Amino acid sequence: MTTVPIYPVVEFPSDPRLPELFKLFDSEWLWDAYQEEFGPSELVPQTFRIRQFTHSLGRRAMISYLVEWDPEEYLPSEHVVAKLERGQQIKLSRFPDDDSLPGLKKAADPEGALELLNRHILAVGARRARVEVVRYRPASRAVLRHRIGRAGFFVRVIPPDSLPPFLKGWELVGRSDFVAPRVAGHWKEGGVVWMSEIPGRNLRVSIRKGNGPDPEPLFKGLESLWALESERDCGTPYNLPGGYRHARRMFENVARENVETTIVLNEITDVLDSFIETWKPQGIAHNDFYDDQLIVTPDGRMALVDFEEAGPGDPLLDVGNFLAHLRWTIRFGSSEAA
């Protein structure tokens, strides 16, 4: 029986309401399901590498794998996604097929990208486009790069109903001291946005190399964003209560068989429950602020390249999120899926 190893080897707590969850980490089942969905293969991948795992207790789970082939076969890696919803069979899909990102398939194809660029961006028709996949989070977002000659654009592909909040967040960041990319155009039905490239160095990469920049532009940008006055239409408030309830369910599930951990968790949630019940947005914040979202420009300014969550929220969330990402990176290393 041919199997393909899954890396890294992980074990997640069982979920009685999702009895097939274990299959997502079963190498024999995964290879059989891959061939059943995409057709028999004479070649066998070297590894199914886990890139992202999301789990809503008792409701759904989704895992994305990077299918890696023997280097001597000269085959590109593939993104494969397995989705499990309660009461339904596991579904496999392969990039760029993604029901939640209807514009991705066309935007990721060079011919489709050329058609979109000529329709939504360029005044003079181009003949050839190059496409690079920068990042992909299934059912959530993809970041591509479209290049025509010397002109290049970063392309954000999101669910179409997320486009208005994204553009509103861009407007808010544009009013702060952060540098924001120029929005060159968008395709509403596909949830695709083209943005100008910003020259500079990724902040996370700089920090990991020991070349951390002057923090003053970072503080100045945050202070100016937090100082923005809330308007009637300044975006959707950050759903802190929803995020807290999700995290609490997951921690309770993990700790249910460990008495000591359960006691500590109960002590923590006893304090946080009352806080969440009374929490309200304290002003404008980024709400998803961390080092990998920032570019240090050649003149030392800070540029923000992701602002989908910007709107009513809490400045302390920006501080905590930034520090948590730094700590995670120091302990576990950098990951595109983080």
N, C-alpha and C positions, 0 to 999 in steps of 0.2 A: 504494500500500500504506500503510494507516494504522498508525502506530506511536505509542507513548506513551513519552516519555523516562523513563529511570530515573535518579534522583538520590540520592546523588552518584554520579558516574561513577567506578567502581573497577575494579581489575584484581587478581585473586587468582592465585597460582601454580597451575599445572595439577595435576590429581590423576589420574594414569593409570588408577586403579582406579574412578574416577567420571568416565567420559568425557563425561557430559552436564552436568557442573558448569557449563560456560560458559553454558548456556541460562538459568540463573537470573539472569544479567546481560545477557541479550539482549532488548532492548525489543520487537522484532518478535515473537519467540517468546512472550514473556510476555503480550502483548496478545491474541494468537491463543489461547493456552491459557486465559486468563481468560474469553473469550467461549465457548470450547468447554465449559468447566466450569460457568459460571454463566448461559449463554445469551447470544444476540446483544444488543448494546446500540446504540441509536441515538446515545447520548451517548458521547463519548470523554473519558476522564480527562485532566487536565492533566499529572499526574505519577504515577509509581510511586516513592514515596520509601522508600528502604531504612531500616528501623528496627533490624533486628538480623540478624546473620549468625553462625551457628555451624557449625563444620566439624570432623568427626572424620576424620582423614586415612585415605582408602581405605575408609571405612565409610559415612558419611552426611554430608549437609549440609542445612541448613535456613535459609531466609531469610524474613523477614517484611517486608511492604511496607505503607505507608500509601497507599491509593488516594485521590488528591486530585482533586476535580472543580472545574470553573469556579465561582467564588463566585456568579455570577449564576444558577446552576441550583439553589442552596439545597439541595444534597445533602450529607449528612454523609459524612465520610471513612470508608473501610472498611479494616479490617485483613485482609490476604490473606497466606496462608502457603504457601510451596512447600517440599515435603520431597522429598529425593532419598536413597534408600538403595541400596547396591550391589546390582546385579542386578535392580532394580525400576524401574518408570517413575516419573517425577515426579508427585507428588500435590499438588493445590491444594485448600486449604480456606479458609473465610471465617469470621471471628469472628461468633458465639461457638462455632462447631463446632470442638471440639478433643478428640480421642480420649483424650489424656492427662489432661484436666480434665473428668471426666464431670459435675461439678456446675455448670460454667460457663454452659451454655445456659439452664438454669432460673434461676440466680442473676442473670443479666444481663437477663432479661426482667421487666418490671414486674409482670405478673400472677404469674409464677413466683416472683419475689422476695417478693411479698405472701403467697403460700401458704407459703413456707419460713419467713418471719418469724412468721406466725401459728402455725406448727407447732413451731418450735424456740426462739423468743425471747419472744414477747409473751403475757401472761396474758389480755389483752383483745384480741379480734379487731380488726384494722385494716381499712380499706376501700380504701386507696390507698397505693402505695409509689412512690417515685422512685428511679431507678437512675442512677448516674454511673460511667463507666469511668475509673479513675484511672491504671491501668498494666496492660500486658499483655505477658507474655513467653510466646510459644507453647510448649506442651508442658511448661512450667515452673510458671508462676503467673500469676494475675491479681489485681489489687486493685480493688475496686469500692467505691462508697459507697451504702448504702441509707438512705433518709430517710423517716420517717413523722411528719408534723407537725413538731414541734420535736425529736423524737428522731432521732439519726443514728448509724449504725454504719459502721465500715470493715469490709469483707468481704474475706477472703483466700481465694482458690480455688487449691488445690494438688492434686497427685495424691493420691488417698486413702491410699496407703501412706506418704506424707510427713506425714500428720496426727499420728501419735504422736510423731515427733521434734520437730515444731513445738510441740506442747503441752509436751513435756519442756523444750525451750528456753525457753518462756515461764515455766515454773516456776523455772528457773535464774536468769533475768534478774530475776524477781520477788523473789529472795533477795538481790539486789545493791542498791546504792544508786541504780541507774537507776530511773526511773519506767517502769512497764510498763502498757499498756492492760489494762482488764478484759476477760476473755473472757466474752461474754454467752451464748454457746452455739455448738454446732457440729453439722454434718450429716456423720456419719462416712462414709456411702457416697458422698457427693458430693465429699468433701474440702473442705468449706466451713466457715469459721470467722468468727463475728461478734465484733468487738472495739469497745470504746468509743472515741469520739473523744477525743483529748488536745489541749486548747487550747495554742497556742503558735506558734513560728516554726520553719520548717524550717532546720536548721543550714546546709545548703549554700546556700540562698537568702540567709541572713544574711551568710555569708562573702563571697559574690559581690557583695553590696551594700556591703561594707566595714564591716559591723556585727557582726564576730565577737564572741561573748560571752566572759565570763570562763571560761578553760579549766579552772579548778579543779574544777567539778562533773563535767567530762568525765574528768579524771584520777581523781577519787574514785570515780566509777562503775566505771571499768575496774579499778582496784585492788581494789575490793570483789568484782568478778566473778572476777578472777584468783585471789582469796584463797579462793574456795569450795572446800571439800574434795570430791574425787572420791568418788562413791558407786558402789555396784555397778551401779545402773541410772541413769546420769546422761547418757544419750544415746549416739549412735553416734560413735565417734572420727572426727575429720576425716581425710579421705583425701588427705593431702598427697602420698604417693607416686604415686597415680593422677593427680592434677593435674599433677605434675611430668613424668610420662611423656608425658602428652598434650601439654603445652607443648613438650617437647623434640622430639617428632615434628614438630610444626608448624614450629618454628624450623629444624630440619634440612631440611625440605622447601623453605622459603623460601630458605635459604642454599646449597642444593646446587649452584647454578651460579655462586657467587661464592667464589673460593678464599680471599680475605682474611677474609670473614665466617665461612666454615667454620672457619678456623684459630682465630679468636677464640671461636667457639661451642664448639669442642672443648676449649679451655683452661678455659672456664667449666664445662662439664659434667664435666670430669675432677675438678673440686673438688666439685661438687654431687652427683655420683653416689654417692660414698662417704658424704656426709652423709645422703642420702635412705635409703641402706641401713641406717643405724643410728638413724634418727629415730624417736622415740616421743612420744606426747602428753606435754606438760610440766605439764598441769593443765587447769583449766576455762578456756575462752576463748570469745569470740563467734564467731570463725572467718570472719566476713564483715562486718567492721566498717568502716563509712565514713560520711561526713558526711550523705549523703542519707537515712540510716536514723534520724537523730536529730532530736528536736524540743526546742527550748528553751522551757520552760514559762514562764508569766508571772512566777512567783516565782524564775526563774533556774535551776531544776533541769534535768537532762537526761533525756529520755524516749527509750527505744528502742522502735521500732515494728516491727522485723523481727528475729527470733531463731531462724529455722529451723535454722541451722547451729550454734547454741550447744551446747557440750558439750566433751568431751576434745579438746584441741588445743594451741595454742602462743600465748602472749601476744605474742610477736614477730610472729606472723602478723597479729594485730590492728593493731599499730603500722604494719607495712609496708603493709598493705592500705589503711589510712586515708591514709597519706602518698601512696601511688600514686594514689588517687582524686583527692586534692587536686591533684596535679601534672597529671593528665589533664584535670581541669576547667579549670585555669589555661591549659593549652596549647590544648585543643580546644573548650572550652565545655561547658556542661551538656547532658546527653542523657538522656531517660527510658530509653533502651535500654542505658545504661551499666551 
